[in-house]
């Protein structure tokens, strides 16, 4: 089972989260992160995941094997965490 994290829990991120949560034994949503902590907490609670304190914390989580970046494009360029991502 692949552990997945999502950065960004708006419309797209929330949709991804719910789809991953429905995959059963194929994948598991481990954690989400969003600057809007209330939004992140709501998505996490509905999908059985936890809220990461930062995008870097999500990427560093040993249970997260893949990360979906579903945040606003302008936010992506402000994060040092993007330098840590390996292409798939």
N, C-alpha and C positions, 0 to 999 in steps of 0.2 A: 504494500500500500504506500502510495506516495503522499508525503506530507506537504501541503501547499500553504503559502502565505499570500495575502493580498494587501498591497499598499493602495489605499484609496477605496472608500466604501460608499461612494455616491451611487448613482444609477447603474453604471457599468460594473463597478466593483461589487455592489450588492447582488446584481444578477449573477455574476461569476460565483460569488459565495454560495448562493442558493443552489446553483447547478452542481457545484462541487459537493455540497452537503448531500445531494441526492444520489451521488455515484456509488454509495455503499462501500464495498470492499476494494474498489479500484483506487480511490483517493480519499484523503481526509483533510478538511480545512483545519489547520493548526492554529493560525493566528491572523489577525487583521490589524492594520494601522491606518489611522486617518487623523488629520489635524483636528477634525470635529470629533472629539472623544465620545460624545453622546451618540452620534451616528455609528461610530465604530463599535461601541458597546451594544447597541441594538442589533447590528448585523451579527456580531459575535454570539450574542445570546440566542438568536434565532437559528444559528448554524452550528452551535456546539463548539465554538472556537474561543480563543482568548484574545484579549487586546494587548498588542505589543506597545511598549512605551515610546518607540521611535521606529523609523524605517530601518535604521541600523540594527536595532534589537531584533526586529523581525528577521532580517537577513542572517544575523548571527545565531539565531535559534537553531540548535542542533536537530530539532524535529522537522524543520522546514527544509525541504529538498528542492522546491521550486517556488519561484515568486512571480506573481502576476502584478504588474504595475498598471493600475487603473486610475491613476490620479491625474489631475489637471497638468497639462504639458508644462506650464510655466513653473510648477512646483518641482518637476523632475530635475531641472537644472540647478536647483539650490541645494541638492542633497549630495553629500560626499558618499553616501551609500551606493549611488549608481556606479561608482568606480569599482566596487567590489563584485558586481554582477558578471557572471561568466555567460557567454553566449551558449545557447542550446542547439 
